Amino acid sequence: MPDRLNVAIVGAGIGGLSAALALSAKGTNVTVFEGAESPREAGAGLSIPPNALILLRRTALCDELEKITTRSHGLTRRTSMGELLPDGASMGPSYQVHRADFLEMLLGVVKGPVRFGHRCVAVEQARAGARLVFANGAVCDADAVIGADGIHSVVQRQIGIIAHPTSEGIVAYRGLVQSQKLAWGAELRGLNMWMGDSRSFICFPVSQGRLINIVAFVPSMCDMEETWSAPGDVRSLAAEYAGWDASVRDLIAALDHTFRWGMYDRAPLPYWSRGHVTLLGDAAHPMVPHFGQGAGQAIEDGFALAVLLEHAKRDEIPARLRAYQDMRLERTSRVQAASRMAGRFYRFVSDNGQAERLQAWMSAAEWIFPYDAERAALAILQ
Ligand SMILES: Cc1cc2nc3c(=O)[nH]c(=O)nc-3n(C[C@H](O)[C@H](O)[C@H](O)COP(=O)(O)OP(=O)(O)OC[C@H]3O[C@@H](n4cnc5c(N)ncnc54)[C@H](O)[C@@H]3O)c2cc1C
């Protein structure tokens, strides 16, 4: 049997665990190192877009996914007063899920150890691999290292990049509502968006319809810390949406608490791969969430990388990691820009140029959602 590559992944988020799933399915030995002491995930929903589903459905997760997700086709858009807007873009199916359920499912299928309580503090390049150093004193030598350690990536800094956050000037309030609190809660289906001037509001059911995930985007003058979990005030949120459609106001009134999330991204990085080390997910390309692509692009990264490392000899690893970087940098940079544009489309309905923004949004949906990252990676090997 050929000698298998040993790959170390820093970070057991959606990006790191999806990469572990894809790499191990292709015969690579994978070890994941997570800084947190135990699995922990914010109480929030996540939409898994069609481009990620193309990949996940080919894996051992396929049947399990059906059990923990609710499904939708496209996005139902309404004005702030609740009038339906023409559909306009074909998105294909997407699945909505509670983040904790999705992470637990990924942890259940990943082959190879996931070591919690291992916070990476340094990455050292070696001639034939790389060494990870952890705060607890442990070290790990690997043929390749993947930094999937999120927006404040240590691995990114270790390969010589300092990236600066760019604020979108908005804050998202997030929260989960128990469906039974609303007369119509159990009937809610799919992704629902209300679009207004300077604000937008999205909701979708998760946890088999028991909960409704909401995300409310409002302008903000203050630069917030980049975190998903700053507490927010439900009364301030209600004031932001006074006069909007009754469904939006009902959802906000049913919230027990809410969190605020500052919207930031980064300009595309100059490179992701150096020697035997590369980046993936938010460590490589944080993006604003308006096309629901944060997780989708992280999942694409992992599956593309798995194709490019399959059958690679050890001395080919640096070149394969550069090929991965070149292929993914191009696509994720386009998705980052499209995500910014989508945010403007949702929140500037009365401004000049909205017809052009609708057109741009529909065109982007057409190239973002049907993409097959494994096929694209195979094409560059041929
Ligand atoms: C609550 C929440 C809601 C979200 N909602 C949306 C959404 O609606 N739409 C959307 O597009 N995107 C959303 N995102 C973003 C999306 O989930 C991410 O873009 C995507 O999951 C990619 O994540 P990642 O694995 O690259 O990074 P992360 O999910 O940030 O995972 C990074 C992991 O690395 C670990 N880590 C960090 N530093 C170290 C270290 N030094 N050593 C070891 N481990 C380390 C962290 O503990 C974490 O587990 C959301 C994220 C969160 C947290």
The ligand as an SDF file (V2000), in Angstrom:
LIG
                    3D

 53 58  0  0  0  0  0  0  0  0999 V2000
  -22.5560   31.9430   14.8310 C   0  0  0  0  0  0  0  0  0  0  0  0
  -22.1320   31.9930   13.3900 C   0  0  0  0  0  0  0  0  0  0  0  0
  -23.0680   32.2360   12.4260 C   0  0  0  0  0  0  0  0  0  0  0  0
  -22.6970   32.2990   11.0840 C   0  0  0  0  0  0  0  0  0  0  0  0
  -23.6610   32.5310   10.1630 N   0  0  0  0  0  0  0  0  0  0  0  0
  -23.3230   32.6050    8.8740 C   0  0  0  0  0  0  0  0  0  0  0  0
  -24.3120   32.8130    7.9040 C   0  0  0  0  0  0  0  0  0  0  0  0
  -25.4960   32.9220    8.2070 O   0  0  0  0  0  0  0  0  0  0  0  0
  -23.9240   32.8830    6.6110 N   0  0  0  0  0  0  0  0  0  0  0  0
  -22.5990   32.7660    6.2540 C   0  0  0  0  0  0  0  0  0  0  0  0
  -22.2670   32.8730    5.0760 O   0  0  0  0  0  0  0  0  0  0  0  0
  -21.6560   32.5490    7.1490 N   0  0  0  0  0  0  0  0  0  0  0  0
  -21.9900   32.4660    8.4450 C   0  0  0  0  0  0  0  0  0  0  0  0
  -21.0520   32.2390    9.3460 N   0  0  0  0  0  0  0  0  0  0  0  0
  -19.6870   32.1140    8.8500 C   0  0  0  0  0  0  0  0  0  0  0  0
  -19.4240   30.7520    8.3880 C   0  0  0  0  0  0  0  0  0  0  0  0
  -19.9410   29.8340    9.3010 O   0  0  0  0  0  0  0  0  0  0  0  0
  -17.9290   30.6450    8.2280 C   0  0  0  0  0  0  0  0  0  0  0  0
  -17.5860   31.5380    7.1860 O   0  0  0  0  0  0  0  0  0  0  0  0
  -17.5740   29.2510    7.8040 C   0  0  0  0  0  0  0  0  0  0  0  0
  -18.1120   28.3220    8.7010 O   0  0  0  0  0  0  0  0  0  0  0  0
  -16.0790   29.0180    7.6810 C   0  0  0  0  0  0  0  0  0  0  0  0
  -15.6120   28.7890    8.9350 O   0  0  0  0  0  0  0  0  0  0  0  0
  -14.1550   28.2940    9.2440 P   0  0  0  0  0  0  0  0  0  0  0  0
  -14.1830   26.8620    9.6200 O   0  0  0  0  0  0  0  0  0  0  0  0
  -13.2160   28.7420    8.2120 O   0  0  0  0  0  0  0  0  0  0  0  0
  -13.8720   29.1760   10.5390 O   0  0  0  0  0  0  0  0  0  0  0  0
  -14.5740   29.0920   11.9590 P   0  0  0  0  0  0  0  0  0  0  0  0
  -15.9720   28.6300   11.8960 O   0  0  0  0  0  0  0  0  0  0  0  0
  -14.3040   30.4050   12.6170 O   0  0  0  0  0  0  0  0  0  0  0  0
  -13.7260   27.9490   12.7000 O   0  0  0  0  0  0  0  0  0  0  0  0
  -12.3940   28.1710   13.0860 C   0  0  0  0  0  0  0  0  0  0  0  0
  -12.0550   27.1620   14.1740 C   0  0  0  0  0  0  0  0  0  0  0  0
  -10.6830   27.2730   14.4760 O   0  0  0  0  0  0  0  0  0  0  0  0
  -10.5070   27.3030   15.8790 C   0  0  0  0  0  0  0  0  0  0  0  0
   -9.2670   28.0310   16.1440 N   0  0  0  0  0  0  0  0  0  0  0  0
   -9.0580   29.3570   16.0310 C   0  0  0  0  0  0  0  0  0  0  0  0
   -7.7830   29.6530   16.3170 N   0  0  0  0  0  0  0  0  0  0  0  0
   -7.1750   28.4840   16.6200 C   0  0  0  0  0  0  0  0  0  0  0  0
   -5.8460   28.1360   16.9950 C   0  0  0  0  0  0  0  0  0  0  0  0
   -4.8840   29.0770   17.1260 N   0  0  0  0  0  0  0  0  0  0  0  0
   -5.5630   26.8350   17.2250 N   0  0  0  0  0  0  0  0  0  0  0  0
   -6.5280   25.8680   17.0930 C   0  0  0  0  0  0  0  0  0  0  0  0
   -7.8070   26.1450   16.7610 N   0  0  0  0  0  0  0  0  0  0  0  0
   -8.1130   27.4420   16.5060 C   0  0  0  0  0  0  0  0  0  0  0  0
  -11.7620   28.0060   16.3940 C   0  0  0  0  0  0  0  0  0  0  0  0
  -11.9990   27.7070   17.7670 O   0  0  0  0  0  0  0  0  0  0  0  0
  -12.8130   27.4170   15.4740 C   0  0  0  0  0  0  0  0  0  0  0  0
  -13.3230   26.2000   15.9610 O   0  0  0  0  0  0  0  0  0  0  0  0
  -21.3670   32.1310   10.6890 C   0  0  0  0  0  0  0  0  0  0  0  0
  -20.4020   31.8580   11.6640 C   0  0  0  0  0  0  0  0  0  0  0  0
  -20.7770   31.7840   13.0150 C   0  0  0  0  0  0  0  0  0  0  0  0
  -19.7390   31.4390   14.0630 C   0  0  0  0  0  0  0  0  0  0  0  0
  1  2  1  0
  2  3  1  0
  2 52  2  0
  3  4  2  0
  4  5  1  0
  4 50  1  0
  5  6  2  0
  6  7  1  0
  6 13  1  0
  7  8  2  0
  7  9  1  0
  9 10  1  0
 10 11  2  0
 10 12  1  0
 12 13  2  0
 13 14  1  0
 14 15  1  0
 14 50  1  0
 15 16  1  0
 16 17  1  0
 16 18  1  0
 18 19  1  0
 18 20  1  0
 20 21  1  0
 20 22  1  0
 22 23  1  0
 23 24  1  0
 24 25  2  0
 24 26  1  0
 24 27  1  0
 27 28  1  0
 28 29  2  0
 28 30  1  0
 28 31  1  0
 31 32  1  0
 32 33  1  0
 33 34  1  0
 33 48  1  0
 34 35  1  0
 35 36  1  0
 35 46  1  0
 36 37  1  0
 36 45  1  0
 37 38  2  0
 38 39  1  0
 39 40  1  0
 39 45  2  0
 40 41  1  0
 40 42  2  0
 42 43  1  0
 43 44  2  0
 44 45  1  0
 46 47  1  0
 46 48  1  0
 48 49  1  0
 50 51  2  0
 51 52  1  0
 52 53  1  0
M  END
$$$$
